[in-house]
């Protein structure tokens, strides 16, 4: 594939955290969302240093992180190129409940019931890989399809990694939708559980206490940095998991 070189007029930095991480996020976002397709040549380090007003060491750190996570390839004499499989990262394996409801032709709505800044030892769930002093944003969100609850979302966001989430109102977009749009990530872990709905969970999902629920626990990372942990409750009778696969060839 012939590489297409980008004009260096973007993307912009978001102003959150260390400069190399801002540059990494700025370069990762158009790769993940498909604006920069595989084979696109990233501007040279000298151009990036001028664009972002920083040292080549800082630019190199950002590019090395992107290469480590498989988003770009760094080739001698050819420079840095968007990797062939960059858009096959797990972002396509994380479904957005808002999109799912709209795709079904229903009216989507959500409500943020709780919002608080908590520590890692809070009662709201596990979040592995973060330091003892890490601040977390706790959110309890209910999602609706045509006025009926379809998902209860319990979420923790690492504010050291995503500081702009602390000021986000989540009025126009639910946390899950906002995160998919604004926060690039490289790895996710899912655990799928069968749980009974009790107490507040049953009440918000309009279920009888003890009703079966499909629960997905998900944590995401950007490289080695933990980003979010979510526990997603779904009424059991409304959901099923389907997979298609082929036998392994020996």
N, C-alpha and C positions, 0 to 999 in steps of 0.2 A: 504494500500500500504506500502511495506517495504521501509524505508528510505535509500537512498544511501548517505553515507557521503563523502564529497569532500576532496581531498587532498589539503592542503593549499599551492599551488604554483601559485596562481593568484586569481583574475584578478589584473592588474596593475592600479595604480592611474594615473589620467591625469594631476595632478599638478595645476588645476584651482580652486581657491576659498578655502573656509574653509575645513579643513581636513575631518570633518564628512560628508560634502556634497560629497567630492571626494570618500570617502568610500561607501557612499550610491549609487552613480552612478556606481562605480565599481561592486558592488554586484547586482544592479538592471539590468544592461545590459544583462548578461547571462540568467536572469530570463525572461526578456521581449522577447529576441530573441530565447528562447527555448533551449538554451544550458544546462540549469539546469531545468529539467522537474519537474512538481508537485511531491512532496514527497521527493525531494532532501534535505538532511540535510546540512544546512549551518555550517561551522566550528564553534566551541565554541568560546565564547568571548575571552578566554585566548589565543587561537590560533590566532585570528584576531588581538589582541593587539600586539602579537609578530610579526606577518606578516607585519603590517603596522606601527609598532614602535610608538604606541600611548597609551592612557589610556583607561581603560574599560569604563569610562564615555563617551568618544568620540565614541567608538564602540557601546555602548548602545544607544546613540542618533541616530546613523545611522540605527540601527536595528529597533528601535522604529518607525522611520519615514517609513521604509519599511512595518512594520506591520500595521501602521495607514492607509496606502494606499492599503492594501490588497494583497501585493506581497508575504509576508511571514506570517506564524503563529508561535507564540512563546508559546511553551507548557512546562509545568512543567515536569521535568525529561526526556523530549525528546529533548529539545533544540529548535532551530529555524529551521523551515522547509518551503520550497517553497510551497505556498498555492495551493490548488487544482484548483482554478479559476484564478491563477495569469496571465496565458497567454490569458485569455479572456478579458484583459483590452482593452481600446479603440484603442490601437495601430493598431488593425486589422480593425478599422473602418475609419482610415485615409488612403485614397488611394494615391498612388504615381503615378503621371502622366507619369513618365518615364517608370515605370513597365507596366502601362496600354497600352502605345504605343507599347512597345516591345512585350507584350503578344498578341497584335493584328497582329504581324508580320511586323510592319512598322519600319522605321528607325527613331530613336529618336535623337533630338538635342535640345540645349538650348543656350540662349544668355543673359548675364547679361548686361542690358542697363544702369542701374544706381546703384551706391553704395555710401553710405554716412553715417556718424555718426550724429544722430540728437537727439533732446530732446523730452520729452513726449508731448510737446505743438506744435510739428511740424504739417505741413499740410497733412501728409501722412496717417492719420487714427487714430482711437481710440486704446488705449492699456490700459485696466483697471487693477488696482491693483498694479501699479508700482509707486515708489516715484517720486517726482518732479525733483530730481537730477539724475534719472536713465538715462544712456546712451543707446541709441537704434541704432542698425544697420539697415539702410533702404536699401532694395534691390528691383529693378524692373527687373523681369526676364520673358523672353518669351520662351515658349516651343513649339516644332515643331514635327509634324508627317509627314514623307516623304516630308519635306520642307514646309509644310503648318502649320500656327500657330493654335494651339489647346487650348492654355491656356496662359493668361497673369497673372503673379503672382506679387502682391504687398505685400511685407513682411517686418515686423519689428521684430527684435530679441533683447531680453533683454540681454545686454552685462554684466550686473551684475550677471546674472544666467548662462550665456554661454559665458564667456570671450574669449574662444579659437576661437569663430566665428569671432572676430575682425581681426585675422591674417589668416583666411582661405581664399584662393584665389577663391574657387568655380570654378576652371577651369576643374577639372576632374569629379565633381558631382555637380548637381544643388543644391541650398540651401535646398529644400524640401527633396531630396534624402539623402543629407549629414546629415540633422537633424534626420531623421528616423533611420539612421545607428548609429549615435554617441550620441544622447541625449535622455535618457529615460524620459518618461512622464507618468502621471497617469490620467489626466483628459483633456477632450476637449469639447469645445462648438461650435456648428455650427449654423449659420444663413443662410438660403437659400433665395435669392432675385432674382427678375426679374428687370433688369436695361437696359437702352439704352446705346449703345456704342457711345461716343462722343470724339471729338478731338483726342488726342494721342492714347487713347484706341482703337478707331475705326481704326486708321491708322495702329497700330501694329498688330491688329487682321485681317487686310485686309477686313474690313467690311464697308458698307455704314453708314455714320452718322445716328444715330437713330435706327440701327439694334438691335434686341432683344438679350440680353445675359443672361445666367444663371450665377449668381454670388454667390459664397460660401464665407462667412466670418467665419474664424476659429481662435479661441484662444486656446492655450494649457497651461497647468500648470504641475509642478512637486510638488505634495502636494499643499501647499498654494502659491508657487512661480510661478508667470506668466513667461512663456518662450517665446512664439512667438505669433504674430498676423499676419494673412495672409488674403488678399482679392484676390480671384481667379476668373478671368473672363473667360467664355467659350462662343464661338459662340452658340446662342440658338438653331439653327436648327440641331446641331450636338450632342446634349446631351439630355438625359432624366434620370429621377430618378425612380428606380423600387424598390418596397418593398413588401415582402411577410410576412403576419402575420396571427395569429389565433385569434378567438374570445376569450374574457376573460371568464374564467369559474367561476361562482359564487357558 
